[in-house]
Amino acid sequence: MWTAFRDALSGYVARRVSVTEDVEDILQDIFIRIHTGAAAIREADKVKSWVFGLARRAIADHYRATYRKPSQSSIDQEDEDRLGVVESEISLEEYEGEHGVHEEVLSWLEPMIKRLPETYGSALRLSDIEGKSQAQVAEELGISYTAAKSRVQRARKLLGKVLTDCCDVEFGSQGDVVEYRERNKRC
């Protein structure tokens, strides 16, 4: 399986991660995920979507681990009060390595999907994380195509609300995230 997908996965990861060493690390992580989960595959026609689903999750995990907001342990509550710190704007200069704001925000989506009611979260996960068509979502969930389409649309709206409750997000002309500001410190 690894031999069949290595080149395609390498290109897929390299288009989403700019640091060559990170690409290799993520590919190794994907290989481990393939190795540990391959026994669970029952249908050969779903292997490709399963492998690329693993790749998407590995990339998101990489960004989550690498670009998590640093701890503010050096500033205690007394210092915040004295300095008048009310809401911190997240600056990418705090993070090491190369990445974009868009990729960072994308890495939050899967954990945010987990906050949705299961009915909607499972439909959105299958459609937007695993890349399945809405017809495949309907089949897998045992619902009609119309119901699957409706659930995915509703889930996207709910996810948008979760995101905007957490942060103010600014989108560029191409629809990519160009800036965000933390709105809720509990997110």
Secondary structure, DSSP 4 states (H G I P E B T S, - for coil): -HHHHHHHHHHHHHHH---HHHHHHHHHHHHHHHHHHGGG---GGGHHHHHHHHHHHHHHHHHHHHSPPPP-TTS-HHHHHHHT--SPPP-GGGS-S---HHHHHHHHHHHHHTTS-HHHHHHHIIIIIS---HHHHHHHHTS-HHHHHHHHHHHHHHHHHHHHHHEEEEE-TTS-EEEEEE--TT-
